[in-house]
């Protein structure tokens, strides 16, 4: 059996904003081609962990490796160049640009990624709605379409690791289903590594390999996503979510 290649490793990471420490001694790893569901109640440090990975927090201790690169001392733009693609909660698309301009403004060649290159044309294949609206300005898109565009913008950076911070938040059920199918294709079928923060644990656990649960800025559970999905009582204790039969 071929041993998996580790893509991301956090060792003893403590971080926060200024002098305020939010994350305490976080250690976790992610292999190439795997998806990690990052779960926890509101205010437990999930977004802070994502912010720490992209380099916009104050890191007080520990180390972060992406492949063979030590990235915890890198600036955010250097981490993006090293292979981190980020879809924030706020989406942050360029609302004064068209859909196509949003994609072409940030697109770059695949570099050393092992995956088939993402281009604007491939994004349109993934999200046909965007193909239909490629001449529309960002202000003319629905919330769901803006989220699709935010994902597409991250993909055309051709990252090694995709970070998705609550990609399903506030969206209509039909759009949630469409995004889940797209995320499953990106990760499960195409093998792009991803970390997904989400308030819909069952939906994300179904398409993830690993699960990490945070509470008060520390890891309180780490293991197989399927194993956690198969233990609704444990999931309920960790997250306080309603059980789905």
Backbone torsions as a table, in degrees:
resi	resn	phi	psi	omega
1	UNK	NA	134.8	179.9
2	UNK	-77.0	128.1	179.5
3	UNK	-70.6	132.0	178.9
4	UNK	-60.5	148.3	177.0
5	UNK	-93.9	123.0	179.8
6	UNK	-73.8	131.0	179.3
7	UNK	-98.8	-45.0	-174.6
8	UNK	-126.8	137.7	176.5
9	UNK	-141.5	122.3	171.3
10	UNK	-108.6	131.6	179.4
11	UNK	-126.2	113.0	173.7
12	UNK	56.9	40.1	-174.8
13	UNK	-80.3	125.6	170.3
14	UNK	-120.2	133.9	-174.5
15	UNK	-159.5	164.9	177.6
16	UNK	-176.8	-147.3	-176.8
17	UNK	-123.3	111.5	-173.9
18	UNK	65.4	-130.9	-179.5
19	UNK	-82.7	-12.1	-178.5
20	UNK	-78.9	117.3	-179.7
21	UNK	-93.5	123.2	-178.7
22	UNK	-104.8	-40.3	-179.0
23	UNK	-102.2	137.0	-175.8
24	UNK	-126.4	112.2	170.5
25	UNK	53.9	52.7	-179.3
26	UNK	-83.6	124.2	174.0
27	UNK	-129.6	128.5	176.7
28	UNK	-162.8	162.5	179.1
29	UNK	-138.6	158.5	178.7
30	UNK	-143.6	130.0	179.7
31	UNK	-86.4	159.3	173.2
32	UNK	-54.3	135.1	175.3
33	UNK	79.8	6.0	-179.5
34	UNK	-108.4	155.8	176.3
35	UNK	-115.5	135.5	179.0
36	UNK	-115.4	125.2	173.5
37	UNK	-87.4	119.8	-179.9
38	UNK	-103.4	109.4	-170.3
39	UNK	-118.7	165.7	177.8
40	UNK	154.7	158.7	176.2
41	UNK	-64.6	168.8	177.3
42	UNK	-60.4	138.9	176.1
43	UNK	80.3	16.0	-177.5
44	UNK	-94.6	-4.0	176.2
45	UNK	111.7	8.8	-176.7
46	UNK	-64.0	-51.6	-179.7
47	UNK	-66.8	-34.5	176.6
48	UNK	-62.1	-37.3	177.4
49	UNK	-65.3	-42.1	176.3
50	UNK	-62.2	-44.3	178.8
51	UNK	-60.8	-35.3	179.2
52	UNK	-68.6	-37.5	178.4
53	UNK	-65.5	-35.6	-179.1
54	UNK	-89.0	-9.4	171.0
55	UNK	95.4	27.6	-179.1
56	UNK	-114.5	15.5	172.5
57	UNK	-112.2	175.8	171.3
58	UNK	-93.9	116.4	179.7
59	UNK	-92.1	123.0	-175.5
60	UNK	-97.0	-13.7	-180.0
61	UNK	-175.6	162.9	176.5
62	UNK	90.9	-178.2	-177.0
63	UNK	-138.3	154.0	176.8
64	UNK	-130.3	124.9	177.0
65	UNK	-116.3	134.8	171.1
66	UNK	-117.6	105.9	-171.8
67	UNK	61.3	-127.8	-179.5
68	UNK	-95.0	12.0	-178.6
69	UNK	-105.1	135.8	171.1
70	UNK	-89.0	113.8	-169.8
71	UNK	-110.6	-4.2	-172.5
72	UNK	-69.3	-13.5	175.9
73	UNK	-103.5	3.6	-179.6
74	UNK	-81.2	150.6	171.8
75	UNK	-73.0	160.2	-178.5
76	UNK	-54.2	-41.7	-178.4
77	UNK	-68.2	-28.9	177.0
78	UNK	-71.9	-35.1	177.5
79	UNK	-68.4	-37.9	176.0
80	UNK	-62.2	-42.6	178.5
81	UNK	-66.1	-29.5	179.0
82	UNK	-74.9	-16.2	174.2
83	UNK	127.7	19.9	177.8
84	UNK	-102.8	124.2	174.4
85	UNK	-109.1	136.4	-170.3
86	UNK	-128.1	130.1	172.1
87	UNK	-117.0	99.9	-176.0
88	UNK	-76.3	165.1	176.3
89	UNK	-55.8	-38.1	-173.9
90	UNK	-80.5	-5.3	179.4
91	UNK	71.5	-50.6	172.9
92	UNK	56.4	39.4	172.8
93	UNK	-75.0	163.1	175.7
94	UNK	-83.4	100.9	-172.0
95	UNK	-72.7	-18.6	179.1
96	UNK	-88.6	-2.4	178.3
97	UNK	-107.1	158.3	175.9
98	UNK	-73.2	168.5	176.2
99	UNK	-55.9	-47.4	-177.2
100	UNK	-65.8	-38.9	178.5
101	UNK	-66.5	-37.4	175.3
102	UNK	-56.1	-42.3	-177.0
103	UNK	-75.4	-44.7	-175.9
104	UNK	-74.0	-23.6	-178.5
105	UNK	-66.7	-28.3	-175.6
106	UNK	-114.5	-8.2	-174.7
107	UNK	-60.6	141.8	174.7
108	UNK	-143.8	162.5	-177.9
109	UNK	-66.6	159.3	-173.1
110	UNK	-67.2	-23.8	180.0
111	UNK	63.8	-128.9	-174.8
112	UNK	-96.4	13.5	178.6
113	UNK	-64.3	148.2	-178.4
114	UNK	-85.6	-4.6	-172.6
115	UNK	-101.7	160.2	175.1
116	UNK	-58.7	134.7	-173.6
117	UNK	-63.5	139.8	173.3
118	UNK	-91.1	127.9	177.3
119	UNK	-124.3	166.5	174.7
120	UNK	-54.3	-36.9	-179.5
121	UNK	-64.2	-38.4	177.5
122	UNK	-69.3	-34.3	176.0
123	UNK	-63.7	-40.6	177.9
124	UNK	-64.5	-33.9	175.9
125	UNK	-66.6	-39.8	179.6
126	UNK	-69.6	-39.8	-178.2
127	UNK	-124.9	85.5	-179.1
128	UNK	-56.4	-28.1	177.3
129	UNK	-58.3	-38.7	-179.8
130	UNK	-69.8	-34.4	176.9
131	UNK	-61.5	-39.3	179.8
132	UNK	-69.9	-23.4	-174.2
133	UNK	-116.8	22.7	-172.8
134	UNK	-65.4	-18.7	177.0
135	UNK	-97.1	1.2	178.8
136	UNK	-82.4	147.1	174.8
137	UNK	-73.9	159.4	178.0
138	UNK	-58.1	-32.6	179.8
139	UNK	-69.8	-15.7	-177.3
140	UNK	-95.8	6.2	-178.6
141	UNK	-98.9	150.2	172.3
142	UNK	-72.6	170.7	178.1
143	UNK	-60.0	-41.5	178.5
144	UNK	-64.5	-39.7	178.7
145	UNK	-68.5	-36.5	175.8
146	UNK	-63.3	-38.2	178.6
147	UNK	-67.0	-40.5	175.8
148	UNK	-60.1	-41.9	179.2
149	UNK	-66.2	-38.9	178.1
150	UNK	-61.8	-41.9	176.7
151	UNK	-64.6	-44.5	179.3
152	UNK	-60.6	-39.7	178.4
153	UNK	-63.3	-38.8	177.7
154	UNK	-67.7	-37.5	-177.7
155	UNK	-67.1	-39.1	-176.8
156	UNK	-72.1	-6.6	168.6
157	UNK	-75.7	-10.0	-177.9
158	UNK	51.3	61.0	-177.5
159	UNK	-77.8	164.6	169.8
160	UNK	-89.8	-27.9	-178.7
161	UNK	-134.4	126.4	179.7
162	UNK	-105.5	127.1	177.7
163	UNK	-107.7	122.8	-179.2
164	UNK	-120.8	114.5	-177.3
165	UNK	-101.9	101.6	-179.4
166	UNK	50.5	61.3	-176.8
167	UNK	-68.3	-16.6	-176.3
168	UNK	-101.6	0.1	-172.4
169	UNK	-62.3	127.4	172.5
170	UNK	72.8	14.4	-176.0
171	UNK	-101.7	152.8	178.1
172	UNK	-65.3	149.3	-177.7
173	UNK	-53.1	-39.4	-178.5
174	UNK	-66.2	-34.0	178.1
175	UNK	-74.4	-37.5	176.0
176	UNK	-57.5	-45.7	179.7
177	UNK	-62.0	-41.4	-179.6
178	UNK	-65.5	-42.9	179.2
179	UNK	-66.9	-39.5	178.5
180	UNK	-61.9	-41.9	177.4
181	UNK	-62.1	-41.9	-179.3
182	UNK	-66.4	-43.6	179.8
183	UNK	-64.0	-41.1	177.5
184	UNK	-61.7	-38.8	178.0
185	UNK	-65.6	-45.8	-178.4
186	UNK	-59.8	-42.1	-173.6
187	UNK	-92.1	-57.2	-174.7
188	UNK	-70.2	-45.6	-175.3
189	UNK	-84.6	-40.8	-175.4
190	UNK	-96.0	-12.5	173.0
191	UNK	76.0	22.8	176.3
192	UNK	-79.3	128.3	178.5
193	UNK	-67.8	143.3	-177.3
194	UNK	-150.6	151.6	167.9
195	UNK	-120.6	126.9	-174.7
196	UNK	-123.2	120.4	170.9
197	UNK	-92.6	130.6	-176.5
198	UNK	-156.7	148.6	175.6
199	UNK	-94.2	0.5	176.3
200	UNK	-109.1	77.0	-169.9
201	UNK	-61.2	-40.8	-177.6
202	UNK	-61.6	-43.0	-178.5
203	UNK	-62.7	-42.3	-177.1
204	UNK	-78.0	-37.5	178.7
205	UNK	-60.5	-32.4	-179.3
206	UNK	-64.9	-24.4	-178.2
207	UNK	-112.8	10.7	-178.5
208	UNK	-109.3	158.4	175.0
209	UNK	-93.4	-43.6	-176.3
210	UNK	-121.7	158.8	176.9
211	UNK	-136.1	135.7	173.9
212	UNK	-127.4	132.3	178.2
213	UNK	-114.1	129.8	177.6
214	UNK	-104.3	148.4	171.1
215	UNK	-149.3	125.4	-177.9
216	UNK	52.0	41.0	174.3
217	UNK	74.9	13.7	178.1
218	UNK	-129.0	157.5	177.3
219	UNK	-80.3	120.0	179.1
220	UNK	-109.1	-9.2	175.8
221	UNK	-157.1	139.2	176.2
222	UNK	-149.1	131.0	-179.9
223	UNK	171.2	-162.4	-179.4
224	UNK	-67.0	135.9	177.0
225	UNK	-64.3	-41.4	-179.1
226	UNK	-64.9	-39.5	179.2
227	UNK	-62.8	-39.0	178.4
228	UNK	-69.6	-39.0	177.9
229	UNK	-62.1	-34.3	-179.0
230	UNK	-79.2	-3.9	179.7
231	UNK	-120.5	74.3	-175.8
232	UNK	-59.2	-31.6	178.6
233	UNK	-65.4	-42.5	177.7
234	UNK	-66.1	-42.9	178.5
235	UNK	-60.2	-40.2	179.3
236	UNK	-65.4	-42.0	179.1
237	UNK	-64.6	-40.5	-176.2
238	UNK	-73.2	-37.4	-171.5
239	UNK	-116.0	-16.6	-176.1
240	UNK	67.5	32.6	-178.4
241	UNK	-94.0	157.9	176.3
242	UNK	-72.9	139.0	179.8
243	UNK	-73.8	141.6	179.0
244	UNK	-115.3	116.5	-177.9
245	UNK	-93.2	NA	NA
